[in-house]
Amino acid sequence: MSNLKSLIHQQSLMSLNIVILAAGQGKRMHSKLPKVLHHLAGKPLLAHIVNTAQQLNPAKIFIIYGHGGEQVQAQLGDLPVQWIEQTQQLGTGHALKQAMSFIQNDARVLVLFGDVPLISAKTLQELLAITPNNAVGVLTAQMPNPAGLGRIIRNAKGEMIAVVEDKDTTAQQKEIKEINTGILTASASDLKRWLPALNNNNAQKEYYYPEVITLAVAEKMPVYTTQLTEIEEGQGVNDRIQLAQLERYYQRQQANKLMLAGVTLLDPTRFDLRGEAQIASDVTIDINVILAGKVIIGANTYIGPNTLLRNVTIGQNVIIKANSTIEDAVIDDACEIGPFARIRPGTKLKNNVHIGNFVEIKESEIDEGSKINHLSYIGDTIIGKKVNIGAGTITCNYDGVNKHQTIIGDNAFIGSNSSLIAPLTIGENSTVGAGSTIRRDTPAESLALARAEQRIVDNWQRPKKKNNQEK
């Protein structure tokens, strides 16, 4: 029977309950924000581990919270979990004990941590798969520098018999490289028997739940272990340096997945995915690109440097030039955007639309072949096919209280430096002369001009400063 089949068989006998310990203060973060709310890849640490826990299809997920609990629930209150408060922070054993009255005796418990965000569902499945119902399972790792971490103690047969916290280790034990990640699984009935028996006779005067391993060994219960192949999976976040290290590890993992799927990253070390990305093959992404939220990119598209894409769908053969920002928008095939363009929420660009430098688009639909190439603001607008918007054109969509819509028909030409005061309709094949302020609808096939008559004043001189006038 494969590991996965074994896991499925085992969980059919014992329902899985996951307890996530997230009550720590995180003093070394030096922040008013609870540690588990600090972000990795654009998402709180605690949200990462909950999402992983969900992949195991548990019967219940419990979060033990303490410091900053109100903030944590305010931000993550929609997570499918049961919240349990640890009013006194007396150690991990005391924290785990808070959940046990909510878990049935015949359940299997998996203990995770809110500040260990990158543990994978695959690794957890392997741990559950190797651990029989009448045993304890522990996830370990080999660390080149294990300082500060609990050591795995084994007997002469290589069997795990205890975990010793770093502050309680002897000089000989400090040389041990195998460490306890803290991730453990056992039956609820066993944990309910062991947790009340823990003591706090240690340097920290806290109740450590890994001591249940010593109690299990005393009962001659087998302890099964599996070891991480990637130590970053089990790495906790205790300070901002460790957070930054995990961020880079995570980003490189995402970059590798994309490159193996046929995406070109011109520099994988300068790429950030802060959400979900579905990217077709033969897409090229230049340096310092940030993908946030849910991003879909079609084949043969180019994303230029220093670009932000947030919750966007981009078609095939699109060119996004440098320093552009696109959020909550849909870009169809063969469009060209930027450089320095800003596409704001609610924008829909159909095929072969060109948006140029220093153009801002908001809540607008622009049909095929239209061009807005320079220095324009287009808001709350519907633009037809093959429309040309001249440089410096703005749609005046806000009257100080309400937003109003501008409609521009197919093949219209809007001259440079025009102001279109909404609500307004510009007819098909019509032209607005440069420098015009248009406040009334224009019919199809028309020319609209609204300029003051030019005057020439001969022998005019600019005002001069008076003597001793301050600059």
Stockholm file with secondary structure:
# STOCKHOLM 1.0

chainA/1-471         MSNLKSLIHQQSLMSLNIVILAAGQGKRMHSKLPKVLHHLAGKPLLAHIVNTAQQLNPAKIFIIYGHGGEQVQAQLGDLPVQWIEQTQQLGTGHALKQAMSFIQNDARVLVLFGDVPLISAKTLQELLAITPNNAVGVLTAQMPNPAGLGRIIRNAKGEMIAVVEDKDTTAQQKEIKEINTGILTASASDLKRWLPALNNNNAQKEYYYPEVITLAVAEKMPVYTTQLTEIEEGQGVNDRIQLAQLERYYQRQQANKLMLAGVTLLDPTRFDLRGEAQIASDVTIDINVILAGKVIIGANTYIGPNTLLRNVTIGQNVIIKANSTIEDAVIDDACEIGPFARIRPGTKLKNNVHIGNFVEIKESEIDEGSKINHLSYIGDTIIGKKVNIGAGTITCNYDGVNKHQTIIGDNAFIGSNSSLIAPLTIGENSTVGAGSTIRRDTPAESLALARAEQRIVDNWQRPKKKNNQEK
#=GR chainA/1-471 SS CCHHHHHHHHHHHSCEEEEEEECCCCGGGCCSSCGGGSEETTEEHHHHHHHHHHTTCCSEEEEEECTTHHHHHHHHTTSSSEEEECSSCCCHHHHHHHHHTTSCTTCEEEEEETTCTTCCHHHHHHHHHHCCTTSEEEEEEECSSCTTSCEEEECTTSCEEEEECGGGCCTTGGGCCEEEEEEEEEEHHHHHHHGGGCCCCSTTCCCCGGGHHHHHHHTTCCEEEEECSSGGGGCCCCSHHHHHHHHHHHHHHHHHHHHHTTCEESCGGGEEEEEEEEECTTCEECTTEEEEEEEEECTTCEECTTCEEEEEEECTTCEECTTCEEEEEEECTTCEECSSCEECTTEEECTTCEEEETCEEESCEECTTCEEEESCEEESEEECTTCEECTTCEEECBCSSCBCCEEECTTCEECTTCEEESSEEECTTCEECTTCEECSCBCTTCEECCCCCCCCCTTCCCCCCCTTCCC
#=GC SS_cons         CCHHHHHHHHHHHSCEEEEEEECCCCGGGCCSSCGGGSEETTEEHHHHHHHHHHTTCCSEEEEEECTTHHHHHHHHTTSSSEEEECSSCCCHHHHHHHHHTTSCTTCEEEEEETTCTTCCHHHHHHHHHHCCTTSEEEEEEECSSCTTSCEEEECTTSCEEEEECGGGCCTTGGGCCEEEEEEEEEEHHHHHHHGGGCCCCSTTCCCCGGGHHHHHHHTTCCEEEEECSSGGGGCCCCSHHHHHHHHHHHHHHHHHHHHHTTCEESCGGGEEEEEEEEECTTCEECTTEEEEEEEEECTTCEECTTCEEEEEEECTTCEECTTCEEEEEEECTTCEECSSCEECTTEEECTTCEEEETCEEESCEECTTCEEEESCEEESEEECTTCEECTTCEEECBCSSCBCCEEECTTCEECTTCEEESSEEECTTCEECTTCEECSCBCTTCEECCCCCCCCCTTCCCCCCCTTCCC
//
